Amino acid sequence: MTLTAVLLLAAGTFALRLAGPLLRDRVTLSERVRELMSTAATVMLFALVAVSAFTEGRGFAGPALPVGVLVGAVAAWRRAPFAVVVVLAAGATALLRLAGVD
């Protein structure tokens, strides 16, 4: 059963990816729909970041993790290189947890 599920999901993924190039010239979206799709993608990304920043397992992650995410966000906003953003975020979280802020 697992192999069947994997093959069905693979075929569905392939069909969806193939549909984009094949239907590009046939389907036109209004400017409003394009704007809504862009906004929806942004909202979904923000929701993913929020859930990852505030939860750990099934509960609240404590203040150290959101502060680390905030430090990383500020570094990214200031256009720091990606490696620096990751190191700053992880370092801020680690230092707060080392200090007992959990």
N, CA, C and O atoms as a DFTB+ gen file, in Angstrom:
408 C
 N C O
     1  1       0.816      -1.195       0.000
     2  2       0.000       0.000       0.000
     3  2       0.866       1.268       0.000
     4  3       0.513       2.262      -0.635
     5  1       1.977       1.231       0.699
     6  2       2.849       2.400       0.767
     7  2       3.430       2.728      -0.608
     8  3       3.511       3.897      -0.988
     9  1       3.827       1.719      -1.337
    10  2       4.388       1.943      -2.666
    11  2       3.334       2.544      -3.595
    12  3       3.639       3.426      -4.398
    13  1       2.103       2.069      -3.483
    14  2       1.015       2.609      -4.300
    15  2       0.786       4.079      -3.978
    16  3       0.608       4.896      -4.881
    17  1       0.790       4.414      -2.697
    18  2       0.586       5.808      -2.295
    19  2       1.714       6.691      -2.820
    20  3       1.462       7.793      -3.308
    21  1       2.940       6.222      -2.724
    22  2       4.082       7.002      -3.205
    23  2       3.985       7.218      -4.708
    24  3       4.232       8.319      -5.199
    25  1       3.624       6.164      -5.440
    26  2       3.504       6.292      -6.892
    27  2       2.366       7.233      -7.285
    28  3       2.511       8.013      -8.225
    29  1       1.247       7.171      -6.586
    30  2       0.135       8.091      -6.865
    31  2       0.515       9.538      -6.575
    32  3       0.207      10.437      -7.357
    33  1       1.181       9.755      -5.457
    34  2       1.613      11.114      -5.130
    35  2       2.653      11.618      -6.133
    36  3       2.633      12.791      -6.504
    37  1       3.550      10.753      -6.568
    38  2       4.549      11.144      -7.560
    39  2       3.878      11.513      -8.878
    40  3       4.241      12.506      -9.509
    41  1       2.894      10.706      -9.295
    42  2       2.187      11.005     -10.545
    43  2       1.409      12.306     -10.437
    44  3       1.391      13.097     -11.380
    45  1       0.770      12.534      -9.304
    46  2       0.032      13.787      -9.103
    47  2       0.954      14.992      -9.105
    48  3       0.632      16.025      -9.692
    49  1       2.092      14.863      -8.455
    50  2       3.060      15.959      -8.438
    51  2       3.573      16.248      -9.839
    52  3       3.685      17.408     -10.235
    53  1       3.881      15.207     -10.584
    54  2       4.357      15.385     -11.951
    55  2       3.288      16.068     -12.809
    56  3       3.598      16.963     -13.594
    57  1       2.020      15.641     -12.655
    58  2       0.927      16.233     -13.440
    59  2       0.743      17.712     -13.105
    60  3       0.536      18.529     -14.002
    61  1       0.817      18.053     -11.841
    62  2       0.672      19.461     -11.463
    63  2       1.828      20.308     -11.995
    64  3       1.621      21.431     -12.454
    65  1       3.034      19.770     -11.932
    66  2       4.185      20.525     -12.426
    67  2       4.157      20.652     -13.948
    68  3       4.599      21.663     -14.494
    69  1       3.654      19.655     -14.619
    70  2       3.556      19.694     -16.070
    71  2       2.435      20.636     -16.524
    72  3       2.520      21.228     -17.600
    73  1       1.399      20.772     -15.714
    74  2       0.257      21.617     -16.074
    75  2       0.659      23.091     -16.200
    76  3       0.100      23.817     -17.022
    77  1       1.607      23.524     -15.407
    78  2       2.031      24.924     -15.464
    79  2       2.520      25.343     -16.838
    80  3       1.952      26.258     -17.434
    81  1       3.555      24.700     -17.357
    82  2       4.037      25.076     -18.693
    83  2       3.016      24.827     -19.807
    84  3       2.959      25.585     -20.775
    85  1       2.218      23.779     -19.674
    86  2       1.258      23.468     -20.727
    87  2       0.094      24.463     -20.776
    88  3      -0.433      24.747     -21.852
    89  1      -0.301      24.984     -19.634
    90  2      -1.459      25.883     -19.580
    91  2      -1.089      27.357     -19.475
    92  3      -1.972      28.203     -19.338
    93  1       0.185      27.675     -19.537
    94  2       0.643      29.050     -19.338
    95  2      -0.042      30.039     -20.279
    96  3      -0.478      31.106     -19.845
    97  1      -0.139      29.700     -21.549
    98  2      -0.711      30.627     -22.522
    99  2      -2.233      30.506     -22.630
   100  3      -2.875      31.389     -23.199
   101  1      -2.811      29.453     -22.107
   102  2      -4.248      29.241     -22.236
   103  2      -5.053      29.864     -21.109
   104  3      -6.213      30.223     -21.308
   105  1      -4.464      29.997     -19.941
   106  2      -5.182      30.524     -18.782
   107  2      -4.633      31.910     -18.476
   108  3      -3.425      32.088     -18.316
   109  1      -5.518      32.880     -18.398
   110  2      -5.099      34.225     -18.013
   111  2      -5.785      34.587     -16.700
   112  3      -6.976      34.341     -16.510
   113  1      -5.028      35.157     -15.831
   114  2      -5.541      35.566     -14.530
   115  2      -5.669      37.078     -14.493
   116  3      -4.844      37.806     -15.045
   117  1      -6.712      37.527     -13.838
   118  2      -6.887      38.972     -13.706
   119  2      -5.837      39.518     -12.736
   120  3      -5.221      38.771     -11.976
   121  1      -5.656      40.808     -12.779
   122  2      -4.669      41.443     -11.900
   123  2      -5.043      41.239     -10.435
   124  3      -4.167      41.068      -9.588
   125  1      -6.321      41.257     -10.140
   126  2      -6.803      41.052      -8.765
   127  2      -6.442      39.653      -8.263
   128  3      -6.007      39.499      -7.121
   129  1      -6.617      38.640      -9.100
   130  2      -6.287      37.268      -8.714
   131  2      -4.786      37.123      -8.512
   132  3      -4.352      36.460      -7.571
   133  1      -4.000      37.726      -9.370
   134  2      -2.540      37.678      -9.202
   135  2      -2.119      38.327      -7.895
   136  3      -1.247      37.815      -7.193
   137  1      -2.739      39.456      -7.570
   138  2      -2.430      40.144      -6.317
   139  2      -2.824      39.281      -5.124
   140  3      -2.075      39.196      -4.151
   141  1      -3.988      38.643      -5.186
   142  2      -4.430      37.776      -4.093
   143  2      -3.516      36.563      -3.929
   144  3      -3.240      36.146      -2.804
   145  1      -3.051      36.003      -5.026
   146  2      -2.139      34.862      -4.948
   147  2      -0.808      35.263      -4.314
   148  3      -0.235      34.510      -3.526
   149  1      -0.330      36.433      -4.658
   150  2       0.910      36.924      -4.067
   151  2       0.733      37.170      -2.569
   152  3       1.600      36.829      -1.764
   153  1      -0.392      37.762      -2.214
   154  2      -0.672      38.023      -0.801
   155  2      -0.830      36.707      -0.039
   156  3      -0.341      36.582       1.083
   157  1      -1.499      35.738      -0.631
   158  2      -1.691      34.449       0.027
   159  2      -0.359      33.758       0.283
   160  3      -0.170      33.162       1.344
   161  1       0.554      33.827      -0.657
   162  2       1.872      33.215      -0.468
   163  2       2.619      33.890       0.674
   164  3       3.276      33.223       1.473
   165  1       2.517      35.203       0.749
   166  2       3.172      35.941       1.830
   167  2       2.574      35.578       3.177
   168  3       3.306      35.367       4.144
   169  1       1.261      35.504       3.250
   170  2       0.585      35.172       4.500
   171  2       0.944      33.754       4.944
   172  3       1.173      33.515       6.130
   173  1       0.993      32.824       4.009
   174  2       1.346      31.447       4.374
   175  2       2.785      31.353       4.879
   176  3       3.060      30.620       5.829
   177  1       3.695      32.082       4.258
   178  2       5.079      32.089       4.727
   179  2       5.173      32.697       6.122
   180  3       5.889      32.178       6.978
   181  1       4.457      33.787       6.353
   182  2       4.456      34.418       7.670
   183  2       3.879      33.466       8.718
   184  3       4.405      33.381       9.828
   185  1       2.810      32.753       8.380
   186  2       2.208      31.800       9.320
   187  2       3.181      30.677       9.661
   188  3       3.262      30.251      10.813
   189  1       3.911      30.205       8.674
   190  2       4.904      29.161       8.912
   191  2       5.999      29.653       9.855
   192  3       6.403      28.937      10.772
   193  1       6.473      30.865       9.629
   194  2       7.497      31.432      10.500
   195  2       6.950      31.623      11.906
   196  3       7.644      31.328      12.879
   197  1       5.714      32.114      12.033
   198  2       5.126      32.350      13.351
   199  2       4.972      31.048      14.135
   200  3       5.297      30.990      15.320
   201  1       4.478      30.012      13.474
   202  2       4.311      28.726      14.163
   203  2       5.666      28.171      14.578
   204  3       5.809      27.649      15.683
   205  1       6.650      28.279      13.713
   206  2       7.983      27.774      14.031
   207  2       8.650      28.587      15.130
   208  3       9.436      28.049      15.910
   209  1       8.346      29.872      15.199
   210  2       8.995      30.746      16.173
   211  2       8.382      30.634      17.556
   212  3       9.076      30.838      18.552
   213  1       7.115      30.319      17.640
   214  2       6.444      30.358      18.931
   215  2       6.117      28.997      19.525
   216  3       5.740      28.921      20.694
   217  1       6.247      27.931      18.766
   218  2       5.897      26.615      19.297
   219  2       7.065      25.658      19.208
   220  3       7.914      25.743      18.321
   221  1       7.075      24.752      20.155
   222  2       8.061      23.677      20.173
   223  2       7.317      22.447      20.658
   224  3       6.843      22.413      21.793
   225  1       7.213      21.456      19.823
   226  2       6.373      20.318      20.163
   227  2       4.914      20.738      20.075
   228  3       4.436      21.151      19.019
   229  1       4.212      20.627      21.202
   230  2       2.796      21.001      21.228
   231  2       2.531      22.231      22.082
   232  3       1.374      22.588      22.305
   233  1       3.576      22.881      22.559
   234  2       3.375      24.014      23.450
   235  2       4.209      25.221      23.062
   236  3       4.904      25.230      22.046
   237  1       4.117      26.235      23.905
   238  2       4.866      27.472      23.698
   239  2       6.352      27.200      23.871
   240  3       6.752      26.486      24.791
   241  1       7.165      27.762      22.997
   242  2       8.603      27.493      22.991
   243  2       9.358      28.273      24.056
   244  3      10.531      27.991      24.303
   245  1       8.723      29.233      24.683
   246  2       9.424      30.089      25.618
   247  2       9.927      31.327      24.901
   248  3       9.901      31.379      23.671
   249  1      10.378      32.311      25.635
   250  2      10.771      33.580      24.999
   251  2      12.090      33.534      24.227
   252  3      12.322      34.398      23.381
   253  1      12.947      32.573      24.486
   254  2      14.262      32.558      23.838
   255  2      14.145      32.347      22.327
   256  3      14.830      33.015      21.553
   257  1      13.293      31.436      21.913
   258  2      13.166      31.152      20.486
   259  2      12.584      32.329      19.694
   260  3      13.133      32.674      18.648
   261  1      11.490      32.960      20.154
   262  2      11.001      34.130      19.412
   263  2      12.006      35.283      19.358
   264  3      12.080      35.996      18.358
   265  1      12.766      35.463      20.414
   266  2      13.781      36.526      20.402
   267  2      14.864      36.190      19.375
   268  3      15.335      37.078      18.665
   269  1      15.260      34.926      19.289
   270  2      16.239      34.522      18.278
   271  2      15.725      34.752      16.869
   272  3      16.467      35.206      15.998
   273  1      14.453      34.439      16.641
   274  2      13.856      34.682      15.327
   275  2      13.828      36.176      15.034
   276  3      14.100      36.597      13.910
   277  1      13.502      36.972      16.036
   278  2      13.485      38.429      15.853
   279  2      14.876      38.958      15.520
   280  3      15.017      39.821      14.654
   281  1      15.890      38.456      16.190
   282  2      17.273      38.869      15.890
   283  2      17.621      38.497      14.449
   284  3      18.212      39.296      13.722
   285  1      17.258      37.298      14.046
   286  2      17.504      36.882      12.671
   287  2      16.748      37.729      11.663
   288  3      17.281      38.064      10.605
   289  1      15.496      38.080      11.989
   290  2      14.696      38.915      11.089
   291  2      15.304      40.299      10.929
   292  3      15.337      40.842       9.825
   293  1      15.784      40.869      12.022
   294  2      16.415      42.188      11.943
   295  2      17.701      42.111      11.117
   296  3      17.986      43.004      10.320
   297  1      18.472      41.044      11.312
   298  2      19.707      40.881      10.525
   299  2      19.381      40.719       9.039
   300  3      20.074      41.274       8.187
   301  1      18.328      39.960       8.728
   302  2      17.932      39.796       7.327
   303  2      17.427      41.109       6.748
   304  3      17.714      41.440       5.598
   305  1      16.680      41.849       7.543
   306  2      16.170      43.149       7.102
   307  2      17.317      44.121       6.818
   308  3      17.230      44.953       5.915
   309  1      18.380      44.007       7.591
   310  2      19.563      44.857       7.389
   311  2      20.464      44.300       6.286
   312  3      21.570      44.796       6.069
   313  1      19.985      43.267       5.592
   314  2      20.657      42.649       4.452
   315  2      21.996      41.998       4.802
   316  3      22.963      42.090       4.046
   317  1      22.031      41.342       5.961
   318  2      23.215      40.563       6.319
   319  2      23.236      39.292       5.469
   320  3      22.184      38.827       5.029
   321  1      24.404      38.735       5.238
   322  2      24.471      37.462       4.506
   323  2      23.707      36.366       5.259
   324  3      23.583      36.407       6.483
   325  1      23.195      35.381       4.498
   326  2      22.355      34.348       5.087
   327  2      23.046      33.622       6.237
   328  3      22.425      33.377       7.272
   329  1      24.314      33.276       6.072
   330  2      25.042      32.566       7.128
   331  2      25.102      33.404       8.398
   332  3      24.988      32.869       9.501
   333  1      25.279      34.703       8.250
   334  2      25.327      35.595       9.410
   335  2      23.955      35.650      10.092
   336  3      23.875      35.663      11.320
   337  1      22.893      35.681       9.310
   338  2      21.534      35.689       9.870
   339  2      21.304      34.447      10.711
   340  3      20.797      34.534      11.830
   341  1      21.677      33.290      10.174
   342  2      21.469      32.032      10.893
   343  2      22.299      31.984      12.170
   344  3      21.803      31.582      13.222
   345  1      23.554      32.392      12.078
   346  2      24.428      32.356      13.252
   347  2      23.936      33.332      14.322
   348  3      23.948      32.997      15.506
   349  1      23.511      34.515      13.931
   350  2      22.998      35.479      14.909
   351  2      21.732      34.975      15.588
   352  3      21.593      35.091      16.806
   353  1      20.816      34.423      14.819
   354  2      19.567      33.911      15.395
   355  2      19.840      32.752      16.348
   356  3      19.318      32.718      17.463
   357  1      20.659      31.808      15.904
   358  2      20.974      30.664      16.761
   359  2      21.766      31.096      17.990
   360  3      21.545      30.585      19.087
   361  1      22.678      32.029      17.805
   362  2      23.467      32.523      18.935
   363  2      22.631      33.248      19.965
   364  3      22.817      33.054      21.166
   365  1      21.716      34.078      19.513
   366  2      20.844      34.790      20.453
   367  2      19.989      33.813      21.239
   368  3      19.836      33.956      22.452
   369  1      19.433      32.825      20.559
   370  2      18.621      31.821      21.248
   371  2      19.464      31.031      22.236
   372  3      19.046      30.804      23.371
   373  1      20.648      30.614      21.809
   374  2      21.521      29.822      22.686
   375  2      21.962      30.624      23.911
   376  3      21.984      30.096      25.022
   377  1      22.306      31.877      23.716
   378  2      22.734      32.691      24.853
   379  2      21.599      32.918      25.844
   380  3      21.821      32.889      27.055
   381  1      20.393      33.143      25.346
   382  2      19.259      33.310      26.251
   383  2      18.962      32.021      27.013
   384  3      18.655      32.060      28.205
   385  1      19.051      30.884      26.334
   386  2      18.817      29.619      27.027
   387  2      19.926      29.312      28.011
   388  3      19.677      28.730      29.067
   389  1      21.165      29.702      27.672
   390  2      22.287      29.519      28.604
   391  2      22.098      30.388      29.836
   392  3      22.478      29.997      30.939
   393  1      21.513      31.562      29.655
   394  2      21.271      32.472      30.776
   395  2      20.056      32.050      31.609
   396  3      19.753      32.672      32.627
   397  1      19.371      31.003      31.179
   398  2      18.234      30.525      31.958
   399  2      16.889      31.053      31.510
   400  3      15.865      30.749      32.121
   401  1      16.881      31.838      30.454
   402  2      15.610      32.331      29.914
   403  2      15.093      31.218      29.011
   404  3      15.588      31.018      27.902
   405  1      14.101      30.507      29.499
   406  2      13.637      29.354      28.734
   407  2      12.234      29.579      28.428
   408  3      11.601      28.744      27.782
